[in-house]
Amino acid sequence: MTMDFINLESKPRRLIRSFVRRQGRLSDTQQHALKNLWQQYGLALEQGMLDFTAIFGRTAPCVLEVGFGMGQSLITQAQQNPELNYIGVEVHKPGIGNVLAAIDAQQITNIRLFNADAVEVLQQCIPVNSLTAVQLFFPDPWPKRRHHKRRLVQAPFVELIRQRLIANGRFHLATDWQDYAEQMMLVLTQATGFANAVAPNQYAPRSADRPLTKFELRGQQLGHRVFDLLFVKK
Protein backbone atom coordinates (compact mmCIF):
# COMPACT_ATOMS: atom_id res chain seq x y z
CA MET A 1 0.00 0.00 0.00
CA THR A 2 1.37 3.38 -0.97
CA MET A 3 1.02 5.92 1.81
CA ASP A 4 1.56 9.54 0.81
CA PHE A 5 2.96 11.08 3.93
CA ILE A 6 6.11 12.51 5.39
CA ASN A 7 5.70 11.96 9.11
CA LEU A 8 4.39 8.57 10.22
CA GLU A 9 3.10 10.10 13.43
CA SER A 10 0.89 12.61 11.66
CA LYS A 11 -2.55 11.78 10.28
CA PRO A 12 -1.72 11.62 6.59
CA ARG A 13 -4.03 11.80 3.64
CA ARG A 14 -3.76 8.34 2.17
CA LEU A 15 -5.13 7.99 -1.33
CA ILE A 16 -4.60 4.25 -1.82
CA ARG A 17 -5.85 1.60 0.60
CA SER A 18 -4.94 -2.07 0.72
CA PHE A 19 -8.55 -3.18 1.00
CA VAL A 20 -12.00 -2.66 -0.46
CA ARG A 21 -14.84 -2.55 2.04
CA ARG A 22 -17.44 -5.19 1.19
CA GLN A 23 -20.70 -5.34 3.07
CA GLY A 24 -20.84 -9.13 3.28
CA ARG A 25 -23.81 -11.09 4.52
CA LEU A 26 -24.12 -11.30 8.28
CA SER A 27 -25.55 -14.43 9.84
CA ASP A 28 -28.07 -14.10 12.66
CA THR A 29 -25.35 -15.15 15.11
CA GLN A 30 -22.93 -12.53 13.80
CA GLN A 31 -25.58 -9.81 13.88
CA HIS A 32 -26.49 -10.69 17.45
CA ALA A 33 -22.84 -10.67 18.50
CA LEU A 34 -22.19 -7.28 16.89
CA LYS A 35 -25.25 -5.78 18.52
CA ASN A 36 -24.68 -7.16 22.00
CA LEU A 37 -20.94 -7.67 22.43
CA TRP A 38 -19.21 -4.89 20.53
CA GLN A 39 -19.47 -2.42 23.39
CA GLN A 40 -17.58 -4.82 25.65
CA TYR A 41 -14.91 -6.11 23.28
CA GLY A 42 -14.70 -3.48 20.55
CA LEU A 43 -12.17 -0.66 20.28
CA ALA A 44 -12.41 2.58 18.31
CA LEU A 45 -9.94 5.00 16.74
CA GLU A 46 -11.55 7.78 18.78
CA GLN A 47 -10.13 6.24 21.95
CA GLY A 48 -6.68 7.41 20.94
CA MET A 49 -3.56 5.75 22.34
CA LEU A 50 -4.54 2.63 24.21
CA ASP A 51 -3.63 1.64 27.73
CA PHE A 52 -3.41 -2.14 27.32
CA THR A 53 -3.56 -2.77 31.06
CA ALA A 54 -6.79 -0.79 31.31
CA ILE A 55 -8.57 -2.37 28.34
CA PHE A 56 -7.65 -5.96 29.27
CA GLY A 57 -7.76 -5.52 33.03
CA ARG A 58 -4.28 -6.97 33.44
CA THR A 59 -0.65 -6.50 32.43
CA ALA A 60 0.48 -8.98 29.77
CA PRO A 61 2.41 -9.04 26.48
CA CYS A 62 0.26 -7.89 23.57
CA VAL A 63 0.04 -9.34 20.05
CA LEU A 64 -1.60 -7.50 17.13
CA GLU A 65 -3.13 -9.45 14.24
CA VAL A 66 -3.80 -7.41 11.11
CA GLY A 67 -6.61 -8.54 8.82
CA PHE A 68 -7.79 -11.63 10.70
CA GLY A 69 -10.52 -12.56 8.21
CA MET A 70 -13.05 -14.83 9.86
CA GLY A 71 -10.80 -15.07 12.90
CA GLN A 72 -9.76 -18.73 13.01
CA SER A 73 -6.13 -17.89 13.75
CA LEU A 74 -6.96 -15.18 16.28
CA ILE A 75 -9.44 -17.31 18.22
CA THR A 76 -7.21 -20.40 18.33
CA GLN A 77 -4.10 -18.51 19.39
CA ALA A 78 -5.93 -16.60 22.11
CA GLN A 79 -7.18 -19.91 23.51
CA GLN A 80 -3.78 -21.61 23.27
CA ASN A 81 -1.91 -18.66 24.80
CA PRO A 82 -4.02 -17.32 27.67
CA GLU A 83 -0.98 -15.50 29.05
CA LEU A 84 -0.99 -13.14 26.04
CA ASN A 85 -3.37 -10.33 25.09
CA TYR A 86 -4.54 -10.16 21.46
CA ILE A 87 -5.81 -7.20 19.46
CA GLY A 88 -7.37 -8.06 16.11
CA VAL A 89 -7.93 -5.58 13.29
CA GLU A 90 -10.40 -6.26 10.48
CA VAL A 91 -12.55 -4.14 8.16
CA HIS A 92 -15.18 -6.75 7.26
CA LYS A 93 -18.06 -7.12 9.71
CA PRO A 94 -18.82 -10.84 9.23
CA GLY A 95 -15.35 -11.66 10.57
CA ILE A 96 -15.80 -9.27 13.49
CA GLY A 97 -19.16 -10.84 14.29
CA ASN A 98 -17.70 -14.32 14.05
CA VAL A 99 -14.94 -13.57 16.57
CA LEU A 100 -17.35 -11.85 18.95
CA ALA A 101 -19.63 -14.89 18.85
CA ALA A 102 -16.67 -17.17 19.63
CA ILE A 103 -15.56 -14.91 22.49
CA ASP A 104 -19.01 -15.24 24.01
CA ALA A 105 -19.51 -18.95 23.37
CA GLN A 106 -16.05 -20.01 24.51
CA GLN A 107 -15.55 -17.41 27.26
CA ILE A 108 -12.39 -15.95 25.74
CA THR A 109 -11.17 -12.98 27.76
CA ASN A 110 -7.91 -11.97 26.03
CA ILE A 111 -9.18 -10.58 22.69
CA ARG A 112 -10.18 -7.03 21.75
CA LEU A 113 -11.15 -5.91 18.24
CA PHE A 114 -10.94 -2.96 15.86
CA ASN A 115 -13.22 -2.56 12.85
CA ALA A 116 -10.89 -0.10 11.14
CA ASP A 117 -7.95 0.40 8.78
CA ALA A 118 -4.86 -1.18 10.37
CA VAL A 119 -2.64 1.73 9.35
CA GLU A 120 -4.88 4.18 11.19
CA VAL A 121 -5.04 1.86 14.21
CA LEU A 122 -1.25 1.69 14.36
CA GLN A 123 -0.83 5.43 13.94
CA GLN A 124 -3.54 6.59 16.32
CA CYS A 125 -4.03 3.85 18.92
CA ILE A 126 -0.95 1.66 19.40
CA PRO A 127 1.82 3.15 21.56
CA VAL A 128 5.43 3.06 20.42
CA ASN A 129 7.46 0.10 21.75
CA SER A 130 4.38 -1.71 23.07
CA LEU A 131 3.74 -4.87 20.99
CA THR A 132 5.39 -8.23 21.53
CA ALA A 133 4.42 -9.38 18.04
CA VAL A 134 2.55 -8.37 14.91
CA GLN A 135 0.95 -11.00 12.68
CA LEU A 136 -0.09 -10.56 9.05
CA PHE A 137 -1.39 -13.80 7.60
CA PHE A 138 -2.54 -14.05 3.97
CA PRO A 139 -3.19 -10.39 3.21
CA ASP A 140 -4.93 -9.54 -0.04
CA PRO A 141 -2.24 -10.27 -2.69
CA TRP A 142 -3.65 -7.88 -5.28
CA PRO A 143 -2.24 -10.20 -7.98
CA LYS A 144 -2.61 -7.92 -11.00
CA ARG A 145 0.51 -5.85 -11.58
CA ARG A 146 -1.45 -2.60 -11.85
CA HIS A 147 -2.81 -3.25 -8.35
CA HIS A 148 0.53 -3.99 -6.66
CA LYS A 149 0.53 -0.46 -5.28
CA ARG A 150 -2.38 -1.57 -3.06
CA ARG A 151 -0.35 -4.26 -1.33
CA LEU A 152 -0.05 -3.59 2.37
CA VAL A 153 3.58 -4.63 2.86
CA GLN A 154 5.50 -1.57 1.71
CA ALA A 155 8.33 0.34 3.36
CA PRO A 156 6.21 2.93 5.27
CA PHE A 157 3.97 0.22 6.74
CA VAL A 158 6.95 -1.86 7.83
CA GLU A 159 8.49 1.17 9.53
CA LEU A 160 5.22 1.77 11.34
CA ILE A 161 5.29 -1.82 12.60
CA ARG A 162 8.93 -1.47 13.71
CA GLN A 163 8.11 1.59 15.79
CA ARG A 164 5.31 -0.23 17.64
CA LEU A 165 7.26 -3.40 18.43
CA ILE A 166 9.31 -3.81 21.57
CA ALA A 167 13.00 -4.72 21.23
CA ASN A 168 13.21 -8.28 19.87
CA GLY A 169 9.52 -8.09 18.98
CA ARG A 170 8.45 -10.35 16.10
CA PHE A 171 6.81 -9.53 12.76
CA HIS A 172 5.36 -12.77 11.34
CA LEU A 173 3.93 -12.79 7.82
CA ALA A 174 2.52 -15.53 5.59
CA THR A 175 1.29 -15.60 2.01
CA ASP A 176 0.61 -18.18 -0.69
CA TRP A 177 1.50 -15.80 -3.54
CA GLN A 178 5.16 -16.23 -4.47
CA ASP A 179 5.69 -12.80 -6.02
CA TYR A 180 4.16 -11.15 -2.95
CA ALA A 181 6.40 -13.26 -0.70
CA GLU A 182 9.39 -12.06 -2.73
CA GLN A 183 8.23 -8.45 -2.34
CA MET A 184 7.77 -8.93 1.41
CA MET A 185 11.25 -10.40 1.69
CA LEU A 186 12.80 -7.53 -0.25
CA VAL A 187 10.98 -4.81 1.70
CA LEU A 188 11.79 -6.31 5.09
CA THR A 189 15.40 -7.09 4.19
CA GLN A 190 15.89 -3.47 3.16
CA ALA A 191 14.07 -2.08 6.19
CA THR A 192 16.09 -0.43 8.92
CA GLY A 193 15.94 -2.07 12.32
CA PHE A 194 14.80 -5.58 11.34
CA ALA A 195 16.70 -8.87 11.15
CA ASN A 196 15.58 -12.10 9.52
CA ALA A 197 15.04 -14.55 12.38
CA VAL A 198 16.04 -17.52 10.20
CA ALA A 199 18.90 -16.36 7.96
CA PRO A 200 19.34 -13.62 5.36
CA ASN A 201 16.79 -13.97 2.54
CA GLN A 202 15.44 -17.22 3.99
CA TYR A 203 11.78 -18.07 4.57
CA ALA A 204 10.78 -19.50 7.91
CA PRO A 205 9.48 -23.05 8.36
CA ARG A 206 5.77 -23.20 8.99
CA SER A 207 5.22 -22.69 12.69
CA ALA A 208 3.02 -25.16 14.53
CA ASP A 209 1.75 -22.15 16.48
CA ARG A 210 0.14 -20.67 13.37
CA PRO A 211 -3.33 -22.24 12.97
CA LEU A 212 -4.43 -23.39 9.53
CA THR A 213 -6.90 -20.88 8.08
CA LYS A 214 -9.35 -21.21 5.20
CA PHE A 215 -7.14 -18.91 3.10
CA GLU A 216 -4.14 -21.19 3.57
CA LEU A 217 -6.23 -24.30 2.92
CA ARG A 218 -7.61 -22.75 -0.27
CA GLY A 219 -4.08 -21.93 -1.40
CA GLN A 220 -2.98 -25.50 -0.77
CA GLN A 221 -5.91 -26.81 -2.77
CA LEU A 222 -4.84 -24.57 -5.65
CA GLY A 223 -1.33 -25.97 -5.44
CA HIS A 224 0.20 -22.79 -4.02
CA ARG A 225 3.30 -22.95 -1.85
CA VAL A 226 2.90 -21.14 1.45
CA PHE A 227 5.68 -18.74 2.46
CA ASP A 228 6.28 -17.71 6.08
CA LEU A 229 8.53 -14.78 6.93
CA LEU A 230 9.71 -14.07 10.46
CA PHE A 231 11.60 -10.86 11.24
CA VAL A 232 12.73 -9.52 14.61
CA LYS A 233 13.17 -5.91 15.67
CA LYS A 234 16.81 -5.29 16.42
N, C-alpha and C positions, 0 to 999 in steps of 0.2 A: 504494500500500500504506500503510495506516495503521499507524504505529509508536507504541505507547504508551510513551513514555519522556521523561525530562526531560533527561538528559545523554547526548549521542551517544557519549561515550567510555565509558559504563558498558555493562554487558551486560543490556539491558532485557528485560523479559518482553513479547514481541510476540505478540499474539493473532491477528493477521490476516497471512497470508502472500500473496505475489503469485503463488504457484505451487501446483500440486497434484502431489505425487510420483506418477508412474505407472511401473510396473515396466518395461513395454516389452519387446519380444522382442529378445534379443541374438543376432546372427549368430555363427557359429563364429569368424569373424575378430575380431569385437568381443570375444568372450569370451576368446580367446587373448591379445589385446592387453591387456585389463584384468588378466588373471592374470600376465602376464609383463613388462609395461612400466610399470605403475602405480608401482611402487616407485622407478623412475628418474625419471619425469616428473610424478608426482602430488604435490600439496601438501595439507596437512591443517590444520584450525583449531588443532589442538593444538600446532603449531609456533610459534604466537604471531607477533609482528611479524617480517616477513621481511627478510632481508638479500639484496636482489636480486643484488648482486655475487656472493655466496656460492652462491645457488641456480642462477645461470646460468653461473658461472665466468668472468664478465667484467663490466665496467662499461659500461652502455648505457642509453639512454632506455627506459622501460617503458610499455607500453600494456596496459590492462585491458579485456577484452571480457566483458560481462555477458550470460549466457544465450545461448551461441553455437549452440544447437541441434545440428545434425549437424556443424557446424564448417567449412562451406565457406568462410565469410568469414575465419575465424581461420587456417585452413591457407593459403589463398591470400595473405593479407596477410603472414604470416610468411615465406613464400617470396619475395614481391616486395620485402620490406623486411628483409633479413638484418641490417641495422645496428640494428634495434630488437629488444627483448625483449617477448614477449607472454605475458600470464597470462589464461587463459580460465576462466570460472566457469559451471558448468552442473550442474543437479540430476538430469538424466536420463542413465542409464548408457549407452544405445546411442550417444548423441552423444559421450560420453567415450571409449568404445571405438573409435568411428570415427576420432577425432582421433589417438588413440594408434597405431592401425594406420597412419595416414598418416605420422605422425612416423617410424615404423620403416621403412616402405616407401620414403619419399622422403628419409630422412636429414635431417629438420628438427631443428635444435638449439636454436631460440630460442622454444620454447613450453613452458610449464608449466601444469598444470591443477588446479583445485579441483572436487570433487564436493560442493558445499555451497551454502547460502543466500548470495547475494551480499552481503546486508546484514551478515551475520555475518563474512564474509571481509573486508569493508571495515573493520568495527569492530575486529576482532581481529588481522588479519594485514597490512594495508596501512599503512605509515607515513604520517604527515602530510607533505604537500608532496613526494610521491615519484613521482607518475604524470605522464607526458607527455600522455596522453590516456585517456579512458574512452569505450567504444563500447557502445551499447545499440540493437541493430537488431531491430526487429519483436518487441518484448516482447508477452506475452499481453495482448490488448486488453480482456479481460473486458467484452464488449460490452453485456451486460445492465446496466441502470442500477443494480439492486440489488447488482451485483458491482463497481461502480466503485471502491469502497473497497479492493479488492484490487490495483488498478493500482499498478505499482511507482513510477512517476514522481509523487511527492508531495514536499512541501516538505522533510520531514526527510531523505529519501533524497538529494535534490539538495544539501542542505547537507553531507551526508556525502561526496558526490562532491567538492564544492568544497574541503573540507578536505584531501583526498588528492591533489588536482592541484597541480602546480607553478604558479608565476606564468605566465600566458599558456597554461596547459594547456587542452586542448580537451575538450569534452563533445559527442560526436556521437551523435544519436539518429535513428532512422527508424521510421516506421510507415505502414501503409496504411489505418488507420482515422482518418477525418477528425476525429471528435469527440475521439479520444485525442490527435491532433496538436494540436488546439486547447487541450486541457488541458495538454499538455507546454509549449506556447508560453506559456500564462498562468503556470504554475508557475515556469518558468525566467525569464520577464520580471520576475516579482515577487521572485525570489530575490536575496539580497544577494551581491554579489561576482562576478556574472556579467554579461557583455555579449554581445549577439547579434553574431556575427561577420559577418553580412550587413548588416542594418539593423534597426532596431526593428520587432518583430512580423513580420519577413519570414522565410520558409522559405528554406533553402539549396538551390542547384541540386544535382542528383544528382552526387556526386563519382565520377570515374572510378576512384578508389582504393577505392571500396566495392564488393566483388564482389557479383554477383547471386546471391541465395540462393533456395532453393526457396520460402520464405515470401513473398519479394517476387514471384517468378514466379507463384505461386498468386494473389496479390492482383491482379496485372496481368490474369490470365486471368479474374478475377471482375469486372474493370472498375474496380478501386479505383485511385485516385490515390495515389502514394507521396509522403510528406512527409519531407523531411530537415530536421533542426534542428541548427545548429552554434553552440555558445556557448563563450566563452573566459573563463577565470578572470581577473579584473582583477588 
